[in-house]
Amino acid sequence: EAAALERDLAARADAEIADLQADVRQAVSRDNLGEQREALAHTVAAAREESAQARLAEREASELRARLAEEAQRRASVSSEVTWLERQRSEAEALRASLGQRASQAEAQEEETASA
């Protein structure tokens, strides 16, 4: 009877040890899952931050492109105005030269008329 009792106690002890080992494996597995969840949460947070930064960079790039387009339009307008002003100056110089010739001709005619 003592041997049977000893075997029964040993079997119970082995079963208890197996249950404890299973509990430890589950606890370790839950702990690993917790660590994995935490790492995943950090990864998701970092991805969200990167996405927000990418959206901000795209918005800034879009604003910069708009400003560059406005600047290009302004430069084209200024260039057009400069061309117009240069043409006006050239026409004014031609008119001044023509008026100078007419004035010289008029003076020459006056001198001819005065000497005649």
Secondary structure, 3 states (H helix, E strand, C coil): CHHHHHHHHHHHHHHHHHHHHHHHHHHHHHHHHHHHHHHHHHHHHHHHHHHHHHHHHHHHHHHHHHHHHHHHHHHHHHHHHHHHHHHHHHHHHHHHHHHHHHHHHHHHHHHHHHHC
